[in-house]
Amino acid sequence: WSVGVVDDERMARFGEEGESPIVTIACETGGGVDIRLVGMVPQGGSGTVFINTPEGGSTFIASEGVGDVAEAYISVPAADPFIGRLISGNGPFAIRMGGDQQLTIPADDVLTSVVSSCDRRDTPVATTDLGAAAVAEDAEGAGQ
């Protein structure tokens, strides 16, 4: 996990150092979180994503990301108990979309820090560009 900044917005990024992230998590207006699963594209433009943690599982509807990046986009509302599971830092987080797209990511202090700051934000953000911008940033060599 590392912290990336796009348009003055912090995001947690998971992936190999020097490579494009495979998961990005950033704040949305109102205290929710924006989760991007890079390389996992929902069939037909949307799909069901299951995320399991040691504290329990959650189900979300993922949309295909906007732009040139193949990704699934999940918007998690501020009141969803999954945000508390992210903040608690008890991983790993097992992500499954459809029958063949699976990923497991570890918990980390970076993830906890970024997600816990979401409820303290007072500035609106255009979340639809964050995941694509993070990938573009890496492609330009400016990323971590």
Rosetta silent file (secondary structure, phi, psi, omega in degrees, C-alpha in Angstrom):
SEQUENCE: WSVGVVDDERMARFGEEGESPIVTIACETGGGVDIRLVGMVPQGGSGTVFINTPEGGSTFIASEGVGDVAEAYISVPAADPFIGRLISGNGPFAIRMGGDQQLTIPADDVLTSVVSSCDRRDTPVATTDLGAAAVAEDAEGAGQ
SCORE:     score description
SCORE:     0.000 S_00000001
   1 L     0.000  143.322  174.187    0.000    0.000    0.000 S_00000001
   2 E  -144.917  166.876  176.800    1.127    3.535   -0.698 S_00000001
   3 E  -101.600  130.187  173.555   -0.442    6.987   -0.675 S_00000001
   4 E  -116.429  156.895  177.933   -0.988    8.732   -3.974 S_00000001
   5 E  -128.493  124.769  176.594   -2.198   12.272   -4.542 S_00000001
   6 E  -129.391  122.495 -178.783   -4.284   13.284   -7.550 S_00000001
   7 L    51.323   46.828  178.439   -5.643   16.840   -7.769 S_00000001
   8 L    65.589   13.875  178.517   -4.805   17.403   -4.078 S_00000001
   9 E  -108.656  128.224  176.619   -6.814   14.304   -3.061 S_00000001
  10 E   -78.371  145.812  173.528   -5.133   11.489   -1.129 S_00000001
  11 E  -144.486  148.195  172.708   -5.809    7.903   -2.104 S_00000001
  12 E   -86.958  133.095 -177.978   -4.614    4.526   -0.888 S_00000001
  13 E  -126.060  132.517  178.967   -3.048    2.560   -3.734 S_00000001
  14 E  -118.311  131.633  178.236   -2.259   -1.147   -3.728 S_00000001
  15 L   162.243  178.050  179.317    0.086   -2.801   -6.190 S_00000001
  16 L   -68.430  140.380  178.963    3.707   -3.506   -6.952 S_00000001
  17 L   -58.793  133.527  179.972    6.063   -0.583   -6.416 S_00000001
  18 L    84.286   -4.312  179.432    6.726    1.226   -9.686 S_00000001
  19 L  -110.382  166.548  173.938    3.689   -0.361  -11.377 S_00000001
  20 L   -64.342  143.980  178.661    0.146    0.889  -11.876 S_00000001
  21 L   -67.878  151.693  174.718   -2.034    0.188   -8.819 S_00000001
  22 L   -99.808  -16.991  174.557   -4.484   -2.707   -8.962 S_00000001
  23 E  -139.935  134.673  169.851   -6.718   -1.185   -6.265 S_00000001
  24 E  -127.522  142.415  177.608   -7.276    2.473   -5.379 S_00000001
  25 E  -132.793  124.727 -178.146   -9.411    3.737   -2.519 S_00000001
  26 E  -138.192  166.576  179.449  -10.245    7.425   -2.144 S_00000001
  27 E   -78.625  148.688  170.529  -12.785    9.605   -0.375 S_00000001
  28 L  -114.159  160.072  175.618  -16.080   10.640   -1.912 S_00000001
  29 L   -57.634  135.289  178.511  -18.130   13.682   -1.013 S_00000001
  30 L    92.617    3.885  174.397  -20.196   12.975    2.079 S_00000001
  31 L    95.011   -1.028  176.682  -17.751   10.585    3.750 S_00000001
  32 L   -80.117 -179.052  177.629  -18.116    7.566    1.495 S_00000001
  33 E  -126.648  149.921  178.153  -15.298    5.832   -0.345 S_00000001
  34 E  -106.699  118.154  178.308  -14.533    5.248   -4.014 S_00000001
  35 E  -112.538  128.261  176.990  -12.983    1.830   -4.703 S_00000001
  36 E  -115.929  127.634  177.009  -11.389    1.093   -8.088 S_00000001
  37 E  -109.783   93.439 -173.994  -10.455   -2.459   -9.034 S_00000001
  38 E   -72.309  129.635 -178.922   -8.088   -1.950  -11.955 S_00000001
  39 L    90.796   -9.657  176.612   -8.144   -4.797  -14.454 S_00000001
  40 L  -105.886  105.197 -176.474  -11.404   -6.248  -13.099 S_00000001
  41 L  -107.099  125.960  177.769  -14.140   -5.285  -15.544 S_00000001
  42 L   -67.678  138.856  177.359  -17.772   -6.160  -14.808 S_00000001
  43 H   -68.151  134.200  176.903  -19.517   -8.098  -17.569 S_00000001
  44 H    72.468   15.605  176.247  -22.209   -6.054  -19.304 S_00000001
  45 H    93.617  -17.819  175.116  -21.175   -2.776  -17.631 S_00000001
  46 E  -153.500  157.798 -179.170  -22.053   -3.725  -14.058 S_00000001
  47 E  -164.114  166.191  179.941  -21.636   -6.684  -11.754 S_00000001
  48 E   -88.789  132.647  177.419  -21.839   -7.922   -8.196 S_00000001
  49 E  -118.471  130.512  175.280  -18.698   -7.705   -6.075 S_00000001
  50 E  -106.870  129.656  175.882  -18.306   -9.612   -2.809 S_00000001
  51 E  -123.341  116.505 -179.204  -15.725   -8.354   -0.322 S_00000001
  52 E  -105.082  138.952  175.965  -15.048  -10.585    2.661 S_00000001
  53 E  -129.286  168.800  175.721  -13.187   -9.537    5.798 S_00000001
  54 L   -58.966  -25.424 -179.705  -12.577  -11.337    9.094 S_00000001
  55 L   -87.749   -8.636 -179.430  -15.535   -9.329   10.511 S_00000001
  56 E   142.687  175.139 -177.365  -17.949  -10.276    7.732 S_00000001
  57 E  -111.374  159.681  177.007  -18.760   -9.832    4.085 S_00000001
  58 E  -136.528  149.791  178.419  -20.347   -7.093    2.009 S_00000001
  59 E  -118.952  134.154 -179.812  -21.933   -7.103   -1.429 S_00000001
  60 E  -133.818  158.155  170.636  -21.730   -4.163   -3.819 S_00000001
  61 E   -98.515  122.774  178.664  -22.738   -3.395   -7.383 S_00000001
  62 E  -100.262  142.539  174.767  -19.707   -2.384   -9.420 S_00000001
  63 E  -108.534  156.237  174.942  -19.916   -0.273  -12.541 S_00000001
  64 E   -70.106  135.516 -179.088  -17.436   -0.212  -15.354 S_00000001
  65 L   -64.224  157.665  179.220  -15.030    2.682  -14.847 S_00000001
  66 L   -91.192  139.231  176.800  -15.123    5.768  -17.042 S_00000001
  67 L   109.079 -162.736 -174.576  -12.211    6.425  -19.376 S_00000001
  68 L   -87.265   -3.717 -176.123   -9.528    4.321  -20.988 S_00000001
  69 L   -92.955  129.363  176.482   -8.730    2.206  -17.926 S_00000001
  70 L   -77.645  110.042 -176.088  -10.290   -1.261  -17.630 S_00000001
  71 E  -158.867  160.627  171.283  -11.650   -1.193  -14.090 S_00000001
  72 E  -105.314  140.828 -178.858  -14.619   -1.735  -11.832 S_00000001
  73 E  -117.023  128.787  177.296  -15.858    1.212   -9.769 S_00000001
  74 E  -123.247  129.363  174.888  -17.612    0.793   -6.419 S_00000001
  75 E  -106.094  115.349 -178.915  -19.158    3.665   -4.500 S_00000001
  76 E  -104.126  116.980 -179.124  -19.506    2.826   -0.803 S_00000001
  77 L   -65.021  153.642 -177.476  -21.834    5.194    1.109 S_00000001
  78 L   -56.069  -33.874 -175.876  -20.623    6.730    4.371 S_00000001
  79 L   -82.338   -5.293 -177.068  -23.179    4.793    6.443 S_00000001
  80 L   -70.340  131.768 -179.538  -22.140    1.372    5.099 S_00000001
  81 H   -61.877  -17.793  178.828  -20.607   -0.866    7.816 S_00000001
  82 H   -61.499  -33.362  179.504  -17.903   -1.929    5.341 S_00000001
  83 H   -61.531  -40.385  175.867  -16.135    1.401    5.891 S_00000001
  84 H   -62.036  -35.320  177.833  -15.729    0.509    9.561 S_00000001
  85 H   -67.613  -37.187  175.565  -14.213   -2.820    8.519 S_00000001
  86 H   -64.898  -42.242 -178.304  -11.678   -0.989    6.350 S_00000001
  87 H   -68.572  -33.764 -176.880  -10.804    1.365    9.211 S_00000001
  88 H   -63.494  -22.482  175.953  -10.449   -1.462   11.744 S_00000001
  89 L    75.101   15.162  178.519   -7.444   -2.693    9.815 S_00000001
  90 L   -95.373   99.034  179.738   -8.292   -6.371   10.219 S_00000001
  91 L  -105.648 -172.790    4.471   -7.444   -7.980    6.901 S_00000001
  92 L   -81.051  169.983  177.529   -7.034   -9.568    4.576 S_00000001
  93 E  -110.884  116.518  179.459   -9.809   -8.426    2.260 S_00000001
  94 E   -97.048  122.367 -175.911  -10.918  -11.043   -0.271 S_00000001
  95 E  -113.294  131.141  178.605  -12.567   -9.522   -3.345 S_00000001
  96 E  -136.869  130.357  175.236  -14.563  -11.571   -5.844 S_00000001
  97 E  -128.385  121.355 -176.528  -16.428  -10.414   -8.936 S_00000001
  98 L    67.211 -162.662 -177.953  -18.189  -13.047  -10.972 S_00000001
  99 L   -89.487  -18.172 -171.590  -16.823  -16.566  -10.917 S_00000001
 100 L  -123.186   -3.310 -179.705  -13.309  -15.950  -12.172 S_00000001
 101 E  -105.786  108.035 -177.192  -12.118  -12.518  -11.009 S_00000001
 102 E  -134.734  149.923 -178.505  -10.608  -12.732   -7.524 S_00000001
 103 E  -155.637  140.064  173.862   -8.107  -10.697   -5.555 S_00000001
 104 E  -121.634  129.204  179.547   -6.900  -10.661   -1.956 S_00000001
 105 E  -122.822  146.126 -179.699   -5.416   -7.502   -0.465 S_00000001
 106 L   -82.924  160.821  169.666   -3.864   -7.024    2.970 S_00000001
 107 L   -75.058  159.998 -179.762   -4.873   -4.515    5.613 S_00000001
 108 L  -165.270  152.172  178.446   -2.421   -1.668    6.123 S_00000001
 109 H   -61.701  -31.681  178.221   -2.005    1.552    8.108 S_00000001
 110 H   -62.463  -46.923  179.110   -2.049    3.537    4.834 S_00000001
 111 H   -60.634  -47.026  179.328   -5.501    2.174    4.002 S_00000001
 112 H   -58.677  -44.828 -178.321   -6.749    2.872    7.529 S_00000001
 113 H   -63.121  -47.478 -178.513   -5.413    6.435    7.444 S_00000001
 114 H   -64.777  -48.776 -176.628   -6.948    7.341    4.085 S_00000001
 115 H   -66.714  -39.689 -178.916  -10.370    5.798    4.790 S_00000001
 116 H   -68.057  -21.607  178.034  -10.614    7.202    8.328 S_00000001
 117 L   -80.922  -11.775 -175.441   -9.987   10.701    6.973 S_00000001
 118 H   -62.850  -36.561 -178.248  -12.974   10.485    4.602 S_00000001
 119 H   -75.832   -6.376  179.569  -15.559   11.516    7.193 S_00000001
 120 H  -102.366    3.786 -178.181  -13.558   14.669    7.957 S_00000001
 121 L   -78.975  141.811  175.729  -13.536   15.973    4.383 S_00000001
 122 L  -126.474    8.163 -179.243  -15.455   19.133    3.594 S_00000001
 123 L  -111.195  125.702  177.058  -14.383   19.648   -0.009 S_00000001
 124 L   -62.475  151.918  178.692  -16.333   18.054   -2.870 S_00000001
 125 L  -138.683  142.893  174.767  -14.317   15.887   -5.261 S_00000001
 126 L   -84.478   95.407 -172.688  -15.000   14.561   -8.736 S_00000001
 127 H   -73.530  -18.991 -174.202  -14.456   10.903   -7.936 S_00000001
 128 H   -66.526  -16.874 -177.952  -15.021    9.569  -11.435 S_00000001
 129 H  -103.499   -6.066 -173.884  -11.503   10.569  -12.505 S_00000001
 130 H   -63.415  -48.493 -178.093   -9.451    9.429   -9.507 S_00000001
 131 H   -63.857  -46.176  179.979   -8.757    5.848  -10.559 S_00000001
 132 H   -64.762  -38.063  179.683   -7.957    6.753  -14.146 S_00000001
 133 H   -66.598  -36.855  178.734   -5.790    9.655  -13.012 S_00000001
 134 H   -64.841  -40.567  179.110   -3.799    7.383  -10.687 S_00000001
 135 H   -68.860  -41.980  178.336   -3.102    4.982  -13.525 S_00000001
 136 H   -62.378  -39.024  178.343   -2.217    7.842  -15.872 S_00000001
 137 H   -60.101  -43.413  178.454    0.123    9.238  -13.232 S_00000001
 138 H   -66.281  -38.708 -178.606    1.963    5.912  -13.077 S_00000001
 139 H   -63.654  -29.654  178.463    2.125    5.670  -16.859 S_00000001
 140 L   -82.986   -3.944  179.928    3.900    9.016  -16.939 S_00000001
 141 L    84.512    4.126 -178.261    6.461    7.792  -14.430 S_00000001
 142 L   -86.747  -13.231 -177.593    5.344   10.255  -11.774 S_00000001
 143 L   -75.580  174.069 -176.111    3.821    7.569   -9.539 S_00000001
 144 L   -70.886    0.000    0.000    5.434    5.786   -6.638 S_00000001
